[in-house]
Amino acid sequence: MPRARTAGPDGTQSGGASFVLGSLWPVRLHATALVDLLFHHGLRTGQAPADALRRAQLWMTGPERELPASLPAAVRSLATELLDALVVSGHDRADPAFWAGLVAVGR
């Protein structure tokens, strides 16, 4: 499985990461963390980095946002907390400002 780090691509790729998950603009922490959880879950289930990110982003926009049944219990609990925090903050998680700036860069 490729190694991943969340940061700007220049330093981490030169540090040996196969790819990085970066952001083109500042994004809200809860939304980014949720996309990151779903992204890494996709990687763990065999998806390529670009596919895992796309699926995580599409999940954010979907009308029904059922968490994947294959998420481990602890990750599911954290994802639920992140979703609740977004709802409490009054933000619409489908808003592209929260997730569209995330990009997977690498080999």
N, C-alpha and C positions, 0 to 999 in steps of 0.2 A: 504494500500500500504506500502511496506517495506520502511524504511528510508535508505537513501544512503549518503555516504560521499566519496569523492575522496581523498585517502591518503594511507599510509601503513596500513595494517590490524591490527597490534597489538594494537595500542592506540585507534583507533576509535571503534573497536569492543568491547573492554573492556569499552568504553564510552557509549555503548548502541545501536550502529548502528546494524541493522539486517545483513547487508553486506556492503562491501566496494568495490570500483573500484580502483584497484592499478596497479602499473606498475612494471614489472620485470627488466626494464632498462630505462634509460632516453629516452624520446620520444619528438618529436617536439610539441610545444605548440598548433599550429593551428590544426594539425591533431588530437591531443588528445582532444582538445575542441570540434572538430566536432564529433568524436566518442562519446564523453560524451553527447552531445546534442541528438544524435540519440539514444543512450542507454537510457537516461531518458525519451525520447519520447516513446520508447518501453515499459518502466515500466508503464508510464501513460496510455498506451493502453492495459494493462493487461498481458504483457509478463513477464515471470519469468526472474530474473536477468541474468542467463546464456544465455537464449534465446535472450534477448534484446541485450546483448553484442555481441553474435555471429552474429545476423542480422546486427548490426552496422558495425562490422568488414567485413562481406561479402559485405555490401554496398560499403565500401571503395575500394574493389577489383573489383567490378562489372564494366562491360564495359559501361553501361548506369547508370549514377548516378543521377537519378531524385529524388529530395527530396520528402519525403512522403507528399501527398496532405493534410493529416490531421495535419501537423505541424502548430502551430499558426503563424500568420503573423510576429510577432516580432522575433520568433525563426527562422523562414524561412529566414528572413533578416540577422540575425546573421550568420546562416549556410552559406548563400551565400557569406558573407564577408570573412568567414574562408576559403571557397573554393577558392575564388579569391586570398587570401593571399598565399595559397599553390601554385597556378598557377604562381603568380608573383615571388615567391621564386625559381621557377624552379624545385620544387620537385614533384615527381610522387606520388600521394596520394595512389596508389595501392601498393607502396613499404611496405612490411611487417614490416620494421624497424620502421615505424611510428605508427602502431596500434597493431601488434601481441603481444607486451609485456603487453598489458592491460588484466587484469584478474578480474573476479568478485569472491570475497571470502566471504563466510558467510553461514547463515542458510537459 
